[in-house]
């Protein structure tokens, strides 16, 4: 046994005892990211970045099918641009970082490091758009943004993070609205199909909508501890940016009119969602579709004749179809390796040793259930394929079941408080539409309105807070 082996895979904090510490342990010990000397900013390590690349590829392919074209715009935005849309600058002012010196000279105009790029896109659209024939303009950029967050947590809330921000311009309000909802549907697919996490789709309340938007739509997810995570948003701007930025075009009748805009984004926060929705006390648990390594082969007693050769043969076959790794490290025990790959959340482990080879079998181990299945060596390919599909579905089903168990209904504020304290999760409750009630619920329970779900239910005629006539059923929850 090597010295490193004595450390084994160090114990991680129990998920039920201290969820926040458990989360940080996973980020560091599963080798996803590390802290840096830049306060509030993380270094995303290769394994964590590979998850982001898989999310990026899946989403980008979906975007391109609806006509999205990728571009890139500057990271620095002049102060005068940021101030053109009043609500927008007010919403972002506390989080903006400014550049005031270039080289050794003070700048004539302050430049902000982009917290988001609506203003930069809008000024470019005003240059690029002339006629209705130029529409729609459907663009997106994959980039970094900087927001001066006071409290940070890796992936969930870093000062600098990676995301995509889509920005589009349309001829009519209807077309813009349609695109806004189409992108929300793509986010639902990314999160449900790729990441195996069920979502609730809906519209944000006026208080919770994006600064400068007419409407913000969201996909909300629920984590293991019953807190909600806003996992993707799509905004309908109407003409809130096209008017101040002079984004006009000559319409079909030859008259000049203002266009309609949308904006939408997902970020590396989705890596945090995967950790918190699926992980357990053994570490990370990755859905096969997004896992950087889908199958790991761990030879047992690899120094014995024929073992490494057989493991390499299986690797060659599996690696043609799946993202496969073979663990030939000779300074770690087999037990350490098992624990290490479980910590990293690899969906399927193949174990093969001298006795297995004699008997023409191998052992497949599922990360989601830890179930061990003996298979014939010549049937490994098809069994792995079957198992990966089962794991993806099972992980989604488990999340869905938890969401059902952690969703309650409240008809009064007392019932709301009791529900969220005893079974933290989503609370469905009726709302009158008054912001004062929204504020009171947050004050009394710590829960924010997550969304006004598209699938409305009539729970009662009265607002859960003030008992006045209710307008909407709202999903509420404590949030990340």
C-alpha positions in Angstrom: 0.0 0.0 0.0 1.3 3.5 -1.0 1.4 6.3 1.5 -1.5 8.0 -0.2 -3.6 4.9 0.4 -3.5 5.5 4.1 -5.5 8.7 3.6 -8.2 6.6 1.7 -11.0 8.8 0.4 -11.4 11.1 3.4 -14.8 11.0 5.0 -17.2 13.7 3.8 -19.6 15.5 6.1 -23.0 13.8 6.5 -25.6 15.1 4.1 -28.3 15.2 6.7 -26.2 16.9 9.4 -24.6 19.8 7.6 -25.8 20.1 4.0 -23.7 23.3 3.2 -20.5 21.6 4.5 -21.3 18.4 2.6 -21.7 20.4 -0.6 -18.3 22.1 -0.2 -16.7 18.7 0.6 -18.1 17.3 -2.6 -16.9 20.2 -4.8 -13.3 19.9 -3.4 -13.0 16.1 -3.0 -14.7 15.1 -6.2 -12.1 17.4 -7.9 -14.6 19.7 -9.5 -13.2 23.1 -8.4 -10.8 24.8 -6.0 -10.6 28.1 -4.2 -8.3 30.8 -5.6 -6.4 33.8 -4.3 -9.1 36.0 -5.9 -11.7 36.3 -3.2 -15.1 34.9 -4.3 -13.8 33.3 -7.5 -13.1 29.6 -8.1 -10.8 27.6 -10.4 -12.9 25.1 -12.2 -10.8 21.9 -12.5 -10.9 19.6 -15.6 -13.5 17.2 -14.2 -15.9 20.1 -13.3 -15.2 21.8 -16.6 -16.0 18.6 -18.5 -19.5 18.6 -16.9 -19.9 22.2 -18.1 -18.7 21.3 -21.6 -21.3 18.5 -21.8 -24.1 20.9 -20.7 -22.8 23.5 -23.2 -22.7 21.0 -26.1 -26.2 19.7 -25.4 -27.7 23.2 -25.0 -25.8 24.7 -28.0 -27.0 21.9 -30.3 -30.6 22.6 -29.2 -30.1 26.4 -29.7 -28.8 25.9 -33.2 -31.8 23.9 -34.2 -34.0 26.9 -33.6 -31.7 29.3 -35.6 -29.4 30.7 -32.8 -26.1 32.0 -34.0 -23.2 32.4 -31.5 -21.2 35.7 -31.4 -18.9 37.4 -28.9 -19.0 40.9 -27.4 -16.6 42.9 -25.2 -16.4 42.2 -21.4 -16.1 46.0 -20.7 -19.2 48.2 -21.0 -19.1 52.0 -20.8 -21.1 53.5 -17.9 -23.2 55.6 -20.4 -24.5 52.5 -22.0 -25.4 50.9 -18.7 -27.4 53.9 -17.7 -29.7 54.0 -20.8 -32.2 51.6 -19.3 -33.1 52.9 -15.8 -34.6 49.8 -14.2 -31.8 47.7 -15.5 -29.0 49.7 -14.0 -30.9 50.1 -10.7 -31.3 46.3 -10.5 -27.6 45.6 -11.1 -25.9 48.6 -9.4 -25.0 46.8 -6.2 -23.2 44.0 -8.0 -21.2 46.0 -10.6 -17.4 46.1 -10.6 -15.8 49.1 -12.3 -12.6 49.7 -14.2 -11.4 53.3 -13.7 -7.7 53.1 -14.7 -6.2 51.8 -17.9 -2.4 51.2 -17.6 -1.5 54.2 -15.5 -4.0 56.7 -16.8 -7.4 57.4 -15.3 -10.2 56.7 -17.9 -12.4 59.4 -19.3 -15.4 57.1 -18.7 -15.7 54.3 -16.2 -16.1 50.8 -17.7 -18.0 48.1 -16.0 -17.0 44.4 -16.2 -20.2 42.9 -17.6 -22.7 41.6 -15.1 -24.9 40.8 -18.1 -24.8 42.2 -21.7 -28.3 43.6 -22.5 -26.9 47.1 -23.0 -24.0 46.0 -25.2 -26.2 43.7 -27.4 -28.8 46.5 -27.7 -26.3 49.1 -28.9 -25.0 46.6 -31.5 -28.6 45.7 -32.6 -29.3 49.4 -33.2 -26.4 49.4 -35.7 -27.2 46.1 -37.3 -30.9 46.4 -37.8 -32.4 48.4 -40.8 -35.3 46.6 -42.3 -37.9 44.0 -41.4 -35.9 41.7 -43.8 -33.1 41.7 -41.2 -35.4 40.1 -38.6 -35.4 38.0 -36.5 -31.9 38.4 -35.1 -31.2 35.4 -32.9 -27.8 35.6 -31.2 -26.1 34.1 -28.1 -22.7 34.3 -26.5 -21.0 31.7 -24.2 -18.9 33.9 -21.9 -18.0 34.9 -18.3 -19.7 37.5 -16.2 -18.8 39.3 -13.0 -21.1 40.2 -10.1 -19.8 41.5 -6.8 -21.6 39.0 -4.6 -21.2 39.5 -0.9 -21.6 35.8 0.0 -20.2 33.2 -2.4 -20.4 29.4 -2.8 -18.7 27.4 -5.5 -20.8 27.1 -8.7 -24.0 28.4 -6.9 -22.8 32.0 -6.4 -19.3 32.9 -7.5 -18.4 36.5 -8.3 -17.2 35.4 -11.8 -19.1 32.6 -13.5 -19.6 31.1 -16.9 -22.9 31.2 -18.7 -24.6 31.7 -22.0 -26.7 34.7 -22.7 -29.1 34.7 -25.6 -30.3 38.0 -27.0 -32.9 38.3 -29.8 -34.8 41.0 -31.8 -38.2 40.4 -33.4 -40.7 42.1 -35.7 -43.7 41.5 -33.5 -44.5 41.1 -29.8 -46.1 37.7 -30.5 -42.9 36.4 -32.2 -40.7 37.6 -29.4 -43.1 36.0 -26.8 -43.1 32.7 -28.7 -39.2 32.6 -28.8 -39.1 33.5 -25.0 -41.2 30.4 -24.2 -39.4 28.2 -26.8 -36.0 28.8 -25.0 -37.6 28.0 -21.7 -38.7 24.7 -23.2 -35.1 24.0 -24.3 -33.9 24.7 -20.7 -36.5 22.2 -19.4 -35.0 19.6 -21.8 -31.4 20.4 -20.7 -32.3 20.0 -17.0 -34.7 17.1 -17.2 -33.2 15.0 -20.1 -29.5 15.7 -19.6 -29.3 16.4 -15.8 -32.2 14.1 -14.7 -33.7 16.8 -12.5 -37.5 17.6 -12.8 -38.5 21.3 -13.2 -41.5 23.4 -12.6 -42.1 26.0 -15.4 -43.7 29.3 -14.7 -43.6 33.1 -14.7 -41.9 35.2 -12.0 -43.9 37.7 -10.0 -43.3 41.4 -10.9 -41.1 41.7 -7.7 -38.9 38.7 -8.8 -38.6 39.4 -12.5 -35.4 40.5 -14.2 -34.5 44.2 -14.1 -35.8 45.7 -17.3 -38.0 42.8 -18.4 -41.7 42.9 -19.0 -42.0 39.2 -18.1 -39.5 36.7 -16.7 -40.1 33.0 -17.1 -38.2 30.4 -15.1 -37.5 26.7 -14.6 -37.3 25.9 -10.9 -35.6 22.8 -9.4 -35.7 21.4 -5.9 -32.5 20.2 -4.1 -32.0 17.4 -1.7 -32.5 19.6 1.4 -35.8 21.0 0.1 -34.4 24.4 -1.1 -35.3 25.7 -4.5 -32.8 26.6 -7.2 -33.6 28.9 -10.1 -32.0 26.9 -12.9 -32.7 28.9 -16.0 -34.6 32.1 -17.0 -36.0 33.5 -20.2 -37.1 37.1 -20.4 -39.5 39.0 -22.6 -38.3 42.6 -22.9 -41.0 44.0 -25.2 -39.7 47.4 -26.2 -38.0 48.3 -22.8 -34.6 48.2 -24.4 -35.4 48.9 -28.1 -36.8 52.4 -27.3 -33.8 53.8 -25.2 -31.3 52.1 -27.5 -33.1 53.2 -30.7 -33.5 49.6 -32.1 -35.8 50.5 -35.1 -36.5 49.0 -38.4 -38.5 49.9 -41.6 -41.6 47.8 -41.4 -43.4 46.1 -44.3 -45.4 49.3 -45.0 -42.2 51.3 -45.2 -42.7 53.0 -41.8 -40.2 53.1 -39.0 -41.0 51.2 -35.8 -39.3 49.8 -32.7 -38.5 46.1 -32.5 -39.2 43.6 -29.7 -36.5 41.8 -27.7 -35.8 38.7 -25.6 -33.0 37.5 -23.4 -32.3 34.1 -21.8 -29.6 32.3 -19.9 -28.2 29.3 -18.0 -25.0 29.1 -16.1 -22.4 26.9 -14.3 -24.9 27.1 -11.4 -26.3 23.9 -13.1 -23.2 22.0 -11.9 -24.3 23.0 -8.3 -27.8 21.7 -9.1 -26.4 18.3 -10.2 -24.4 18.0 -7.0 -27.3 19.0 -4.7 -30.1 17.1 -6.4 -28.3 13.8 -6.8 -25.3 13.5 -4.5 -25.2 11.3 -1.3 -22.9 10.5 1.5 -20.5 8.6 -0.8 -20.1 11.8 -2.9 -21.1 12.9 -6.3 -23.7 11.0 -8.3 -23.7 11.9 -12.0 -26.5 11.2 -14.6 -24.8 9.2 -17.4 -25.7 11.7 -20.1 -23.7 14.5 -18.5 -21.0 12.4 -16.8 -17.5 13.1 -18.1 -16.7 9.5 -17.5 -19.6 7.1 -18.0 -17.8 3.9 -17.3 -14.7 3.1 -15.3 -12.8 -0.2 -15.5 -11.0 -1.2 -12.3 -8.8 -4.3 -12.8 -8.4 -6.4 -9.6 -4.9 -7.9 -8.9 -3.8 -6.2 -12.1 -0.2 -7.4 -11.6 -1.4 -11.0 -12.2 -1.0 -12.4 -15.7 -3.6 -11.5 -18.3 -5.6 -9.1 -16.0 -4.4 -5.8 -17.4 -4.6 -7.2 -21.0 -8.2 -8.2 -20.5 -9.1 -4.9 -18.8 -7.5 -3.0 -21.8 -9.4 -5.2 -24.2 -12.8 -4.3 -22.5 -11.7 -0.6 -22.4 -11.0 -0.6 -26.1 -14.5 -2.0 -26.8 -16.4 0.2 -24.4 -14.5 3.4 -25.3 -15.8 3.3 -28.8 -19.4 3.9 -27.5 -19.0 5.5 -24.1 -16.8 8.0 -22.2 -14.6 5.3 -20.6 -11.6 5.3 -18.2 -9.4 2.5 -17.1 -7.7 2.8 -13.7 -4.2 1.3 -13.8 -2.8 3.3 -10.9 -0.4 0.9 -9.0 0.1 3.0 -5.9 -3.5 2.7 -4.6 -5.5 -0.3 -3.3 -8.5 -1.6 -5.1 -10.7 -0.5 -2.2 -9.4 3.1 -2.5 -10.1 3.1 -6.2 -13.7 1.9 -5.7 -14.2 4.7 -3.2 -12.5 7.3 -5.4 -14.7 6.6 -8.4 -17.8 6.5 -6.3 -16.8 9.9 -4.9 -16.5 11.2 -8.5 -20.0 9.9 -9.3 -19.0 7.7 -12.3 -22.3 5.9 -13.2 -20.9 2.4 -13.9 -17.9 0.6 -12.6 -16.6 -2.6 -14.3 -14.6 -4.9 -12.0 -12.5 -7.7 -13.5 -10.0 -10.0 -11.7 -8.1 -13.3 -12.4 -11.0 -15.5 -11.2 -13.5 -13.5 -13.2 -11.4 -14.0 -16.4 -11.3 -17.8 -15.7 -15.1 -17.9 -15.4 -15.6 -15.5 -18.4 -17.5 -12.9 -16.3 -17.1 -9.4 -14.9 -18.9 -7.4 -12.3 -20.8 -4.2 -13.1 -21.6 -1.8 -10.2 -24.2 0.9 -10.4 -23.3 4.2 -8.7 -27.0 5.2 -8.2 -28.1 2.1 -6.3 -24.6 0.5 -5.6 -26.2 -2.8 -7.0 -23.6 -5.3 -8.3 -24.5 -7.3 -11.4 -22.5 -10.3 -12.7 -22.3 -10.3 -16.5 -20.6 -12.4 -19.2 -17.6 -10.7 -20.6 -18.9 -11.0 -24.1 -22.1 -9.3 -23.1 -20.6 -6.3 -21.3 -21.3 -3.8 -24.1 -25.0 -4.4 -24.2 -25.4 -4.7 -20.4 -23.6 -1.4 -19.9 -25.8 0.3 -22.5 -28.9 -1.0 -20.7 -27.6 0.0 -17.3 -26.7 3.5 -18.3 -30.3 4.1 -19.6 -31.7 2.6 -16.4 -29.5 4.8 -14.2 -30.5 8.0 -16.1 -34.2 7.2 -15.7 -33.9 6.1 -12.1 -32.0 9.3 -11.1 -34.8 11.4 -12.6 -37.5 9.3 -10.9 -35.9 9.6 -7.5 -35.7 13.4 -7.8 -39.3 13.5 -9.0 -40.4 11.4 -6.1 -38.6 13.7 -3.6 -40.2 16.7 -5.2 -43.6 15.1 -4.8 -42.9 14.3 -1.1 -41.5 17.8 -0.4 -44.5 19.7 -2.0 -47.3 20.7 0.3 -50.4 22.8 0.1 -51.2 25.7 2.5 -54.5 27.5 2.8 -53.5 29.8 5.7 -50.2 31.5 6.8 -50.0 29.4 9.9 -50.3 26.2 7.8 -47.6 27.7 5.4 -45.2 28.3 8.3 -45.9 24.8 9.8 -45.4 23.1 6.4 -42.1 24.7 5.4 -40.6 24.2 8.9 -41.6 20.6 9.1 -41.1 19.5 5.5 -38.9 22.1 3.8 -39.7 22.2 0.1 -42.2 23.7 -2.3 -45.4 25.2 -0.8 -48.4 25.7 -3.1 -50.5 28.6 -2.0 -53.0 31.1 -3.4 -51.9 34.8 -3.8 -53.8 38.0 -4.2 -51.1 39.6 -6.4 -50.1 42.2 -3.8 -46.4 42.6 -3.2 -47.0 43.4 0.5 -48.2 39.8 1.0 -45.2 38.5 -0.9 -43.0 40.5 1.5 -44.8 39.3 4.6 -44.6 35.6 3.5 -40.8 36.0 3.0 -40.5 37.8 6.4 -42.5 35.1 8.3 -41.1 32.0 6.5 -37.9 32.9 4.6 -39.7 31.7 1.5 -39.7 33.6 -1.8 -42.2 33.2 -4.6 -40.5 30.8 -7.0 -43.0 31.2 -9.8 -46.6 31.4 -10.9 -46.7 27.9 -12.5 -48.2 27.5 -16.0 -50.2 24.6 -14.7 -52.5 26.5 -12.3 -54.5 24.8 -9.6 -57.5 26.3 -7.7 -56.7 25.6 -4.1 -59.1 28.2 -2.6 -60.6 31.6 -3.3 -58.5 33.4 -0.8 -54.9 34.7 -0.6 -52.9 32.6 1.9 -51.6 35.7 3.6 -54.4 38.4 3.7 -57.5 36.3 2.8 -58.5 38.8 0.0 -59.6 37.3 -3.3 -56.8 35.2 -4.9 -55.5 35.8 -8.4 -52.9 33.0 -8.8 -51.6 29.8 -7.3 -47.9 30.3 -6.6 -45.1 27.9 -5.8 -43.1 29.2 -2.8 -39.8 28.0 -1.3 -36.6 28.9 0.4 -33.9 29.4 -2.1 -30.2 29.2 -3.0 
